[in-house]
Amino acid sequence: MYYVYAIASLDRNYIYVGLTNNVERRLMEHDKGKEKTTAPYKPFILIFTEECTDRLNARIREKYWKSGTGKRQLRNIRDEILSKK
């Protein structure tokens, strides 16, 4: 199984979308600053996951969530989650 996931920075207006076969491990890597792309934006919260049957489908869905429409939906999800905190 592969997963498409989205994480949101708690300190800045930043959402990152990626794919992995282990969401927990990947989130820890982002929070520890092991990714150059996301290190300046940590800490993160997981705002979205989507399970996919294989890497190809996960890549297709990742591209959607990185598109303008997908990012708008993720911003709405993030805003809803953060408004409850």
ABEGO torsion letter per residue (X at the ends): XBBBBBBBBAABBBBBBBBBABAAAAAAAAAAGABAAAAAAOBBBBABBBBBABAAAAAAAAAAAABAAAAAAAAAAAAAAAAAX
